[in-house]
């Protein structure tokens, strides 16, 4: 059976497609909601139904019905699309609508990728009839979607939000990425949308991870720790170059014992798409489906019938880069590490916020995945150092860290660090981190030396004998992160920027690798 309907939520009609398996009167239902349906606006409802039936045919063959909905203000659904704002209400309205249908057998299963996962996360805690989930490439902590150590992520949330906001009713925005250079940045929404976007404006005013704002509805509090006590089998999926790698690992590590024991985490070697299409290195059987087949349907079917799932429960299944194999274990921190010196020199560069540096690839915190880096020494405000060649093959697994001894001519500034693997094809980006002096000391005096610590998201890769690592150090990475103005105080209220002379004392700076 195949039909469509308009589900009412807060007096708004949301376009919904229902696909049911043949010869089954009542069936379990997989729920999928998405805003990424721009092409559907020009299609007829019947054409959309046929497309959904084709796209979700695997679920039907496994005996699941599928209920597919366009999110508010997207595709054929009415209303305004304001990211996250109405998703809890709209998702719960859809769940309740399904429960009233004659085809529903009392079992709901959740499926989503990226934002389509977040629409389920905001509906937590889950009702008893929700039996399992496949939730891919999405972080439940809204802070991580927006910030890293207080730096707003233009390359993740910023560009994306502009495109999402009132997509149909306000299709023209006064925007290019450089609009994020606006001072004060608190004027951004008025400049771009010609109106104030309260949710966006409030996010700019709360750059600290421990701010109570992130427990409110506007700050994503509805999904905060949504899975921690879910008590249902959840398949989490990410990639080592996903925009949410660290956040998904945090979700996994924070699960209570009961939930983790019946759940699994799978990590591909690719970016947010899970595909090699736009990535510079294609790994043999690196796509999850290449190794595990139709893993989503297999996971949900295993939840239903108690058969062996495609992934070991309570474990992490991951692809170790340049070892070119899938592994399954607890992915616990390595029991030993290697600390590498970054040099002996003292290097100073001038950081001008009006001419920020840029880098290729968003790695694990912004869109773009990995990329081969530009040749070194192209800009005086980007320092590049190399480790010694490795004497033997070395497997890095876990969270790499770095420590920089630094000083600045300003009361506050930031340091950005990027790690790459030197390969015959080029220097391949691995990880990055950014932090500011004010996160380490509240009363910095210009010229004072301080130590800053950096932590990188989880990774697993092999450094071959003779290869070395490249470390780039700067104070900006546009358009990945909002530039630091070199002034103390709330970044979005700054009306001018200063030039800073920043110094790195390499003799007291190190890189630490967790190794197996």
Residue pairs with C-beta under 8 A, 6 or more apart in sequence:
1 18
1 19
1 20
1 22
1 103
2 17
2 18
2 19
2 20
2 49
2 50
2 53
3 17
3 18
3 49
4 15
4 16
4 17
4 18
4 45
4 48
4 49
5 16
5 18
6 13
6 14
6 15
6 16
7 13
7 14
7 16
7 69
7 93
7 94
7 97
8 14
8 93
9 72
9 86
9 89
9 90
9 93
9 94
10 86
10 89
10 90
10 93
12 72
12 77
12 78
12 79
12 90
13 77
13 78
14 69
14 70
14 71
14 72
14 77
14 78
14 79
14 90
14 93
14 94
15 45
15 48
15 69
15 70
15 75
15 76
15 77
16 67
16 68
16 69
16 70
16 94
16 97
17 48
17 49
17 52
17 66
17 67
17 68
17 69
18 65
18 66
18 67
18 68
18 101
18 103
19 49
19 52
19 53
19 56
19 59
19 60
19 65
19 66
19 67
19 68
20 27
20 60
20 65
20 103
21 27
21 60
21 61
21 63
21 64
21 65
22 60
24 63
24 65
25 102
25 103
26 102
26 103
26 104
26 105
27 63
27 64
27 65
27 103
27 104
27 105
28 63
28 64
28 65
28 105
28 107
28 108
28 109
28 131
28 304
29 64
29 65
29 66
29 67
29 98
29 103
29 104
29 105
29 107
29 108
29 109
30 56
30 59
30 64
30 65
30 66
30 67
30 109
30 110
30 111
30 300
31 67
31 69
31 94
31 95
31 98
31 108
31 109
31 110
31 111
31 120
32 56
32 66
32 67
32 68
32 69
32 111
32 112
32 116
33 68
33 69
33 70
33 71
33 87
33 90
33 91
33 94
33 112
33 116
33 119
33 120
34 68
34 69
34 70
34 71
34 74
34 112
34 115
34 116
35 70
35 71
35 73
35 74
35 75
35 81
35 115
35 116
35 164
35 167
36 74
36 115
36 116
37 70
37 71
37 74
37 75
37 76
38 74
38 75
38 167
40 48
40 51
40 70
40 75
40 76
41 75
41 76
41 168
43 51
45 76
48 75
48 76
52 66
52 68
53 60
56 66
56 68
58 294
58 296
58 297
59 65
59 66
59 297
59 300
60 66
61 297
62 297
62 300
62 301
63 301
64 109
64 297
64 300
65 103
67 94
67 98
69 77
69 94
70 76
70 77
71 77
71 81
71 87
71 90
71 119
72 78
72 79
72 80
72 81
72 86
72 87
72 90
73 79
73 80
73 81
73 82
73 166
73 167
73 168
73 169
74 81
74 167
74 168
79 86
80 166
80 168
80 169
81 164
81 165
81 166
81 167
81 168
82 165
82 166
82 197
82 199
83 115
83 161
83 164
83 165
83 199
84 118
84 122
84 142
84 199
84 220
85 199
85 218
87 118
87 119
87 122
87 123
88 122
88 123
88 217
88 222
90 119
91 119
91 120
91 122
91 123
92 123
95 108
95 123
95 127
95 130
98 104
98 108
99 129
106 129
107 129
107 131
107 304
108 127
108 129
108 130
108 131
109 130
109 131
109 132
109 133
109 134
109 300
109 303
110 120
110 126
110 130
110 132
110 133
110 134
110 135
111 133
111 134
111 135
111 296
111 300
112 118
112 119
112 120
112 134
112 135
112 136
112 138
113 136
113 137
113 138
113 237
114 136
114 137
114 138
114 272
115 138
117 135
117 136
117 137
117 138
118 138
118 140
118 223
120 133
120 135
121 135
121 138
121 140
121 222
121 223
121 226
121 227
122 220
122 222
122 223
122 226
123 222
124 222
124 223
124 226
124 227
124 230
125 226
125 229
125 230
126 230
126 232
130 232
131 232
131 233
131 303
131 304
132 232
132 233
132 234
132 299
132 300
132 303
132 304
133 230
133 232
133 233
133 234
133 235
134 234
134 235
134 237
134 296
134 299
134 300
135 227
135 234
135 235
135 236
135 237
136 236
136 237
136 238
136 274
137 237
137 238
137 239
137 242
137 243
137 244
137 248
137 272
137 274
138 244
138 248
139 145
139 244
139 247
139 248
139 250
139 251
140 220
140 223
140 224
140 225
140 226
140 227
140 247
140 251
141 214
141 220
141 223
141 224
141 247
141 250
141 251
142 214
142 219
142 220
142 221
142 223
142 224
143 209
143 214
143 219
143 220
144 244
144 246
144 247
144 250
145 153
145 156
145 157
145 220
145 244
145 247
146 152
146 153
146 156
146 157
146 203
147 153
147 207
147 209
148 365
148 433
148 434
148 481
149 433
149 434
149 435
149 436
149 439
150 207
150 208
150 209
150 436
150 439
150 491
151 207
151 414
151 434
151 436
151 481
151 482
151 484
152 158
152 180
152 204
152 207
152 481
152 482
152 491
153 365
153 366
153 480
153 481
154 177
154 180
154 366
154 478
154 479
154 480
154 481
154 482
155 362
155 365
155 366
155 367
155 368
155 479
155 480
155 481
156 243
156 362
156 365
156 366
156 367
157 203
158 177
158 180
158 482
159 177
159 367
159 479
160 367
161 200
162 173
162 175
162 192
165 173
165 193
165 197
165 200
166 193
170 193
173 192
173 193
174 191
174 192
174 193
174 194
175 192
177 478
177 479
178 479
179 188
179 191
179 192
180 188
180 479
180 482
181 354
181 483
182 188
182 191
183 485
183 494
183 495
183 496
183 497
184 492
184 493
184 494
184 495
185 204
185 482
185 491
185 492
185 494
186 201
186 204
186 205
186 492
186 493
188 200
188 201
188 204
188 492
189 195
189 196
189 197
189 200
189 201
190 196
198 218
199 218
202 213
202 218
202 219
203 218
203 219
204 491
204 492
205 213
205 490
205 492
206 213
206 214
206 219
207 490
207 491
211 219
213 219
214 220
214 221
214 224
215 221
215 224
225 254
227 234
227 236
227 251
227 255
227 259
228 254
228 255
228 256
228 259
229 256
229 259
230 255
230 259
231 256
231 258
231 259
232 259
232 262
233 262
233 263
233 299
233 303
233 309
233 313
234 259
234 263
235 263
235 264
235 266
235 295
235 296
235 299
235 311
236 248
236 251
236 252
236 263
236 264
236 265
236 266
237 248
237 265
237 266
237 267
237 268
237 274
237 288
238 244
238 245
238 248
238 249
238 265
238 266
238 267
238 268
239 245
239 267
239 268
239 269
239 270
239 271
239 272
239 274
239 369
240 267
240 268
240 269
240 270
240 318
240 319
240 321
240 364
240 458
240 459
240 460
240 461
241 269
241 270
241 271
241 272
241 279
241 361
241 363
241 364
241 369
241 370
242 248
242 270
242 271
242 272
242 274
242 364
243 271
243 272
243 362
243 364
243 365
243 366
243 367
244 272
245 267
245 364
245 457
245 458
246 364
246 365
246 457
246 458
248 265
249 265
249 331
249 457
249 458
252 260
252 263
252 265
252 316
255 263
260 314
261 313
261 314
262 313
262 314
263 313
263 314
264 299
264 309
264 311
264 312
264 313
264 314
264 315
264 316
264 317
265 315
265 316
265 317
265 318
265 331
266 288
266 292
266 295
266 311
266 316
266 317
266 318
267 316
267 317
267 318
267 319
267 460
268 274
268 286
268 287
268 288
268 319
269 281
269 283
269 286
269 319
269 321
270 276
270 279
270 283
270 286
270 287
270 369
271 278
271 279
271 367
271 368
271 369
271 370
272 367
272 369
274 287
274 288
275 287
276 282
276 283
276 286
276 287
278 369
279 369
279 370
280 370
280 371
280 372
280 425
280 426
280 428
281 321
281 370
281 425
281 428
283 319
283 321
283 324
284 324
285 291
285 326
286 319
288 295
289 295
291 326
292 298
292 310
292 311
293 310
295 310
295 311
298 309
298 310
299 309
299 310
299 311
301 307
302 308
302 309
302 310
303 309
311 317
311 328
312 328
315 328
315 329
315 330
315 331
316 328
316 329
316 330
316 331
317 326
317 327
317 328
318 326
318 327
318 328
318 331
318 460
319 325
319 326
319 327
319 460
320 326
320 327
320 395
320 397
320 460
320 461
320 462
321 459
321 460
321 461
321 462
322 461
322 462
322 463
322 464
323 395
323 461
323 462
327 460
331 397
331 398
331 458
331 460
333 398
333 399
333 514
334 397
334 398
334 514
334 515
334 516
336 514
336 515
337 512
337 513
337 514
337 515
338 394
338 512
338 513
338 515
339 510
339 511
339 512
339 513
340 387
340 388
340 469
340 510
340 511
340 512
340 513
341 506
341 507
341 509
341 510
342 385
342 387
342 471
342 506
342 509
342 510
342 511
343 385
343 506
343 507
343 509
344 506
344 507
345 506
345 507
346 503
346 504
346 505
346 506
346 507
347 383
347 503
347 504
347 506
348 501
348 502
348 503
348 504
349 380
349 381
349 382
349 383
349 474
349 475
349 501
349 502
350 380
350 381
350 499
350 500
350 501
350 502
351 381
351 413
351 474
351 475
351 476
351 486
351 499
351 500
351 501
351 502
352 381
352 499
353 476
353 483
353 484
353 485
353 486
353 497
353 498
353 499
354 497
356 476
356 477
356 478
356 483
357 379
357 381
357 382
357 416
357 474
357 475
357 476
357 477
357 478
358 477
358 478
358 479
358 480
359 373
359 374
359 418
359 429
359 432
359 472
359 477
359 480
360 368
360 371
360 372
360 373
360 374
360 429
361 368
361 369
361 370
361 371
361 373
361 429
362 368
362 369
362 480
363 369
363 370
363 418
363 429
363 430
363 431
363 432
364 431
364 432
364 456
364 457
364 459
365 432
365 457
365 480
366 480
366 481
370 428
370 429
370 430
371 428
371 429
372 425
372 426
372 427
372 428
372 429
373 418
373 420
373 426
373 427
373 428
373 429
373 470
373 472
376 382
376 384
376 427
376 470
376 472
377 384
379 474
381 474
381 475
381 476
382 472
382 473
382 474
383 472
383 473
383 474
383 504
384 470
384 471
384 472
384 473
385 470
385 471
385 473
385 506
386 422
386 468
386 469
386 470
386 471
387 468
387 469
387 471
387 511
388 468
389 465
389 466
389 467
389 468
390 463
390 464
390 465
390 466
390 467
390 468
391 465
392 465
393 462
393 463
393 464
393 465
394 462
394 463
394 513
394 515
395 460
395 461
395 462
395 463
395 515
395 516
396 459
396 460
396 461
396 462
396 463
396 513
396 514
396 515
397 459
397 460
397 514
397 515
397 516
398 458
398 459
398 460
398 514
399 455
399 456
399 457
399 458
399 459
399 514
400 419
400 430
400 431
400 455
400 456
400 459
400 511
400 512
400 513
400 514
401 453
401 454
401 455
401 456
401 511
401 512
402 417
402 419
402 433
402 453
402 454
402 456
402 471
402 509
402 510
402 511
402 512
403 451
403 452
403 453
403 454
403 508
403 509
403 510
403 512
404 415
404 417
404 451
404 452
404 454
404 473
404 504
404 509
405 449
405 450
405 451
405 504
405 505
405 507
405 508
405 509
406 415
406 437
406 449
406 450
406 451
406 452
406 502
406 503
406 504
406 505
407 447
407 448
407 449
407 450
407 502
407 503
407 505
408 437
408 444
408 446
408 447
408 486
408 500
408 501
408 502
408 503
409 446
409 447
409 500
409 501
409 502
410 446
410 486
410 487
410 498
410 500
411 444
411 445
411 446
411 487
411 488
412 436
412 437
412 438
412 444
412 484
412 486
412 487
412 488
413 436
413 437
413 475
413 484
413 486
413 500
413 502
414 434
414 435
414 436
414 437
414 475
414 476
414 484
415 434
415 435
415 436
415 452
415 454
415 473
415 474
415 475
415 502
415 504
416 432
416 433
416 434
416 473
416 474
416 475
416 476
416 477
416 481
417 432
417 433
417 434
417 454
417 471
417 472
417 473
418 429
418 431
418 432
418 471
418 472
418 473
418 474
418 477
419 429
419 430
419 431
419 432
419 456
419 469
419 470
419 471
419 511
420 427
420 428
420 429
420 430
420 469
420 470
420 471
420 472
421 427
421 428
421 430
421 461
421 463
421 467
421 469
421 470
422 467
422 468
422 469
422 470
423 467
427 470
430 456
430 459
430 461
430 469
431 456
431 457
431 459
432 456
432 477
432 480
433 454
433 455
433 456
434 477
434 481
435 452
435 453
435 454
436 484
437 444
437 450
437 452
438 444
438 488
440 450
440 451
440 452
440 453
441 450
444 450
449 505
451 508
463 469
469 511
471 511
473 504
475 484
475 500
475 502
476 483
476 484
482 491
483 497
484 491
485 491
485 494
485 496
485 497
485 498
486 497
486 498
486 499
486 500
487 494
487 496
487 497
487 498
